[in-house]
Amino acid sequence: MSEHRRQLRLIEALLFAAPGPLAADDLAARLGEVGGCRGSCYGRLAETYAERGVNLVRLAGGWTFRTAPDLAAR
């Protein structure tokens, strides 16, 4: 598994477990993040989740998963 893929998986796990939004700096500190993953990882994860039941969104200065807008009222 590539380091980039490993970082994506770790970010995903931390965001799912977090009670609220996590700032990119907080995630980087927890991951010991390296290289160019910093900005690209969040955009890549957001794209991955764009068509799913949950979406990765920026909220309150951080990143978090939220129910997809088209499913929120159900």
N, C-alpha and C positions, 0 to 999 in steps of 0.2 A: 504494500500500500504506500502510495506517495505521501510525502510530508504534507503537501497541500490538502489531500483528501483526508488525512488524519486530523488536520486542523479544522476542516469543515465539520467533521463528525463530532469533535470535542465542543465546538461552538454550538452546534445543534443540541447536544446533550445539556450543556450549561443553560441554554435559553429555555429548554423545556422544563428544567428543574427549578428555574428562578421564579420567585413569587411576583416579580415585576420586571420592568425593562432593565437591561444591563448595558452600560456604556461600553463603547469599543475599547476604551482604555482599561476598564475593569476586566473585560474579557481577555485582553492582551496580557494583563498582569497575572491572571489565573492560568493562562496557557503557556506563558513564556514564548509568545508568538514570535515567529521569525520571518524574515524575507518579506515578499510582497503580498502576503495574505491579508494584511490588515484591512484595507478597503475592499479588495476584490472578493473576499470570502463572504461578506454580508450581502453584497449584490448578487453573487452567485447563488447563495442560499435563498434569497428573496425570489429569484427567478425559478428556482426548483419548486418552491411552494406556491407560486402564483396561481396555479390551476387546482390546488388542493383545498381541502376543507379548512385548513388553517393557513394563514399568510404570515410571513416574516415582515414586520413593519417597524419603522422608526417611530418612537413614542417617548415623550418626556426626556429627550436627550439620550435615549438608548435604543436598544433593539429588543423586540419581544414578539412572541407568536400571538396572533388574534384569530378568532373565527373569521372565515372569509365573509365579506360584507353581504353577499347574496344568500348566505345561510344564517346570518345572525338573528334574523327575526323569526326563525322557526322554532 
